[in-house]
Amino acid sequence: MDNILELNNLKKRYGTRWALNGIDLTLGEGEVLGLLGPNGSGKSTMLKLIAGLVHATGGSIKIAGLNPGPESKAHVAILPDADYLYGWMTVKQAVEYVSGFYEDFDHEKADRLIKMMGIDSKMTVEHMSKGMSERLKLVLIMARNADLILLDEPLGGIDPTSRDKIISGIASEYRWEHSTMIIATHLVRDIEPLFDKVLFLKSGQGVLYGGADELRARYDGSIEDIFKEVFV
């Protein structure tokens, strides 16, 4: 199995505060990592570093053997935390708009995900609920055939129905494909069956890392149980 992502002693400092301090991690092709921790633990910072949106203070990042830069960005798809679609756009127009930026955008996959997630292709962005809007954002990221998919709190603040749709979409499209995925979340219970590996972050440091099944066996409990033990 080829390594898609390698982090070695990765660090990021903002002023005097270490947002990330000494993270080591290796992910192979097709693996799903649960990046777990409370708000402010460094999850978003780590994803932004991998995506090349911010620069590291120390350590190294390798994405498909490449240093972060224009070439490595072509291998990475990240779920943005900002709204980037125009309210007047229909779902179909949003797909056309986003697909123009990425050569690896798969229209057939987008159509399949739109149907699976129960999105009305004629609906405009401005008339969507928060949950429906988050479903559409996820479709637009997951429709890319990128080597590395980064999802930052994809389940946060949305209704249970949308949460179920999103988990089903992730499971059906990526669980057995080649793409490697990192899912940063503090909502563990429903999504933990997807994890191959888990990294627990606390105050910018990795406090526990390993295979999901290995950790369940070691602690004799679910990943959610371990999460509560580590952070509560």
Secondary structure, DSSP 8 states (H G I E B T S, - for coil): --EEEEEEEEEEEETTEEEEEEEEEEEETT-EEEEE--TTSSHHHHHHHHHTSS--SEEEEEETTB-SSHHHHTTEEE--SS--S-TT-BHHHHHHHHHTT-TTB-HHHHHHHHHHTT--TT-BGGG--HHHHHHHHHHHHHTB--SEEEEESTTTT--HHHHHHHHHHHHHHHTTSS-EEEEEES--TTTGGG-SEEEEEETTEEEEEEEHHHHHHHHTS-HHHHHHHHH-
